[in-house]
Amino acid sequence: MRVAIDINSVLPYYTKGWISGIGRTTKELIEALNQIESLPVDIVLYSQNTKGINGKLLNTHFDTRHLYAPHKSWFNKLLGQTHLREIITKYDLLHIPHNFEWVKKPERTIVTMHDAMFFARPDESFDHENAQRIYPTLAKRCRGIITCSESSKRDIMHFMDIAENHVFVCPWGYRKDLFHPEKGKKRGNPYFLAVSCSMGRKNTMSVIKAYESIVKQNPQHELVLVWPNIPIEAWRYCNQDHLVNHIYINSAIDDERLSVLYNEATATFFPSRYEGFGLPVLESMACGTPVITCNNSSLPEVGGEAAIYVDPDDIEEMSRIMERFEQGEIKKSDFRDSCINQASRFSWERCAQQTLDVYMKCLD
């Protein structure tokens, strides 16, 4: 039996040097599948663009098939009315790992829906109104849905009226070769870290304002933000006279540098209002660094009993936690073992095996 995996969300990694969270998890899944010996299915990687950038760049032993055509929504809608993908890949089952695609035979398709944010916390800047219209058309008719947390499964079932036995949970993992505790002397001043920043549900401005409350005490800790394409209003806020020498912004970094930042941080702040999974929580804990996050959506599944939970709107509590770390009342070392143990519950190897199990159930 032959499974075709659409890898178009991965290709920006090779063409633009960056990759979305969806593309990143798809890439990790494929690489984990590539490490499994004696797969029960044949896997083919399907790519589509006019430049010929294709699955061979992933350097796996999987077969690859490429369609020289634009990867645009208008074209994909036309493509979905044809059997062209089937003819090119000869699949028995098609896996769409990026929430939605127009397909000719949804009954021979599984889709990874990473969350139901477009219903639970719609955002105009992400065209969520359109997602509300079209995503359920595939979700209701496809062979099965994979998602990354029990929280996302509940939301998918609730908002799109999907049967429980139609949705399979395959939690994400982390790269153990990158995200692990590093020994060695920390460089520079201590700092708090916030990653995957944005002005919306990621709630990064609350972290900044919490830190601003302790700046008047001339703290030893700085605040480091990993924030690609930071909005001008956030940049201006961080560059006020009383903050400019305390807050440092990284616009784009690779995973190697991200691991260093996690390792050297005193704590990671991730007070998101909604997550399908929450990779920063897992990756920070894998490095032995405590996480301050929120008790909503999927975050308690990932953080377990090792995380510190705050209300996303309680800036004063976030500030008090920073003060307690600053004054040594809370120590990073107190959390190291519990964080590492919690992170060890997740792995890409386990995710890949669970995904294979879904393939076999849907092919049976």
Long-range contacts (C-beta under 8 A, 24 or more apart in sequence): 1-40, 1-41, 1-42, 1-92, 1-93, 1-363, 2-41, 2-42, 2-43, 2-44, 2-89, 2-90, 2-91, 2-92, 2-93, 3-41, 3-42, 3-43, 3-44, 3-91, 3-92, 3-93, 3-94, 3-95, 3-359, 3-363, 4-43, 4-44, 4-45, 4-46, 4-65, 4-85, 4-89, 4-91, 4-93, 4-94, 4-95, 5-30, 5-43, 5-44, 5-45, 5-46, 5-95, 5-97, 6-46, 6-94, 6-95, 6-96, 6-97, 6-98, 6-101, 7-45, 7-46, 7-47, 7-55, 7-58, 7-97, 8-46, 8-47, 8-48, 8-49, 8-71, 8-98, 9-97, 9-98, 10-58, 11-47, 11-49, 11-53, 11-54, 11-57, 14-53, 14-57, 15-51, 15-53, 18-228, 18-252, 21-114, 21-196, 21-279, 22-97, 22-98, 22-99, 22-114, 23-98, 24-279, 25-97, 25-114, 25-148, 25-172, 25-279, 26-97, 26-98, 26-112, 27-58, 28-172, 28-173, 28-175, 28-348, 28-351, 29-97, 29-348, 29-351, 29-352, 29-355, 30-58, 30-60, 30-62, 31-58, 31-60, 31-348, 32-173, 32-348, 32-349, 32-351, 32-352, 33-60, 33-62, 33-352, 33-355, 33-356, 34-58, 34-60, 34-61, 34-62, 35-349, 35-352, 36-352, 36-353, 36-356, 39-356, 40-356, 40-359, 40-360, 41-93, 41-356, 41-359, 41-360, 41-363, 44-89, 44-90, 44-91, 46-85, 46-88, 46-89, 46-94, 65-89, 76-101, 76-102, 77-102, 80-104, 92-363, 93-143, 93-359, 93-362, 93-363, 95-359, 96-138, 97-146, 99-131, 99-135, 100-131, 100-134, 100-135, 100-138, 101-138, 103-138, 106-138, 106-141, 106-142, 106-143, 107-141, 107-142, 107-143, 108-143, 109-138, 109-142, 109-143, 110-142, 110-143, 110-144, 110-145, 110-146, 110-358, 110-359, 110-362, 111-138, 111-139, 111-142, 111-145, 111-146, 112-145, 112-146, 112-147, 112-148, 113-139, 113-145, 113-146, 113-147, 113-152, 113-156, 114-147, 114-148, 114-152, 114-276, 114-277, 115-147, 115-148, 115-149, 115-152, 115-155, 115-274, 115-275, 115-276, 115-277, 115-297, 115-298, 116-152, 116-155, 116-156, 116-158, 116-159, 116-160, 116-276, 117-201, 117-274, 117-276, 119-155, 119-159, 119-160, 120-155, 120-159, 120-274, 120-297, 121-201, 121-273, 121-274, 123-200, 123-201, 125-200, 135-160, 136-160, 143-362, 144-168, 144-358, 144-361, 144-362, 146-170, 146-355, 146-358, 147-276, 148-172, 148-276, 148-277, 148-298, 149-276, 149-277, 149-297, 149-298, 149-301, 149-302, 150-298, 150-301, 151-276, 151-297, 151-298, 151-301, 152-276, 152-277, 152-297, 152-298, 155-297, 168-354, 168-358, 168-361, 169-354, 170-351, 170-354, 170-355, 170-358, 171-277, 171-301, 171-346, 171-350, 171-351, 171-354, 172-277, 172-279, 172-282, 172-346, 172-348, 172-351, 173-282, 173-346, 173-347, 173-348, 173-349, 173-350, 173-351, 174-279, 174-282, 174-283, 174-286, 174-343, 174-346, 174-347, 174-348, 175-255, 175-348, 176-286, 176-347, 178-255, 178-256, 178-258, 178-259, 179-255, 179-259, 179-262, 179-283, 179-286, 179-287, 179-343, 180-259, 180-286, 180-287, 181-263, 181-287, 181-288, 181-336, 181-340, 182-259, 182-260, 182-263, 182-287, 186-264, 187-264, 188-264, 189-220, 189-221, 189-222, 190-220, 190-221, 190-222, 190-266, 191-221, 191-222, 191-223, 191-224, 191-248, 191-264, 191-265, 191-266, 192-221, 192-222, 192-223, 192-224, 192-265, 192-266, 192-267, 192-268, 192-269, 192-322, 192-325, 193-224, 193-225, 193-226, 193-261, 193-262, 193-265, 193-267, 193-268, 193-269, 193-284, 193-289, 194-223, 194-224, 194-225, 194-226, 194-227, 194-268, 194-269, 194-270, 195-225, 195-226, 195-258, 195-261, 195-268, 195-270, 195-280, 195-284, 196-226, 196-270, 196-279, 196-280, 197-225, 197-226, 197-227, 197-230, 198-227, 199-231, 199-233, 199-234, 201-272, 201-273, 201-274, 202-270, 202-272, 202-273, 203-271, 203-272, 203-273, 203-312, 204-234, 205-234, 205-237, 206-271, 206-312, 206-313, 206-315, 206-318, 207-269, 207-271, 207-318, 208-234, 208-237, 208-238, 208-243, 208-247, 209-315, 210-269, 210-315, 210-316, 210-318, 210-319, 210-322, 211-246, 211-247, 211-319, 211-322, 212-242, 212-243, 213-315, 213-316, 213-319, 214-319, 214-322, 214-323, 214-326, 215-242, 215-243, 215-246, 216-242, 217-323, 217-326, 219-246, 219-322, 219-326, 220-326, 221-266, 221-322, 221-325, 221-326, 222-246, 222-247, 222-248, 223-247, 223-248, 224-248, 224-250, 224-261, 224-265, 225-249, 225-250, 226-250, 226-253, 226-258, 226-261, 227-251, 228-252, 258-283, 259-283, 259-287, 262-286, 262-287, 262-289, 263-287, 263-288, 263-289, 265-289, 266-325, 266-332, 267-291, 267-292, 267-308, 267-321, 267-325, 267-332, 268-292, 269-293, 269-318, 270-299, 271-310, 271-312, 271-318, 272-296, 272-297, 272-299, 272-312, 273-312, 275-299, 277-302, 278-302, 278-303, 281-307, 282-343, 282-346, 283-343, 284-339, 285-339, 285-340, 285-342, 285-343, 286-339, 286-340, 286-343, 287-339, 288-332, 288-335, 288-336, 288-337, 288-339, 288-340, 289-332, 289-335, 289-339, 290-332, 290-334, 290-335, 290-339, 291-339, 292-318, 292-321, 302-346, 303-342, 304-342, 304-345, 305-338, 305-342, 306-335, 306-338, 306-339, 306-341, 306-342, 307-342
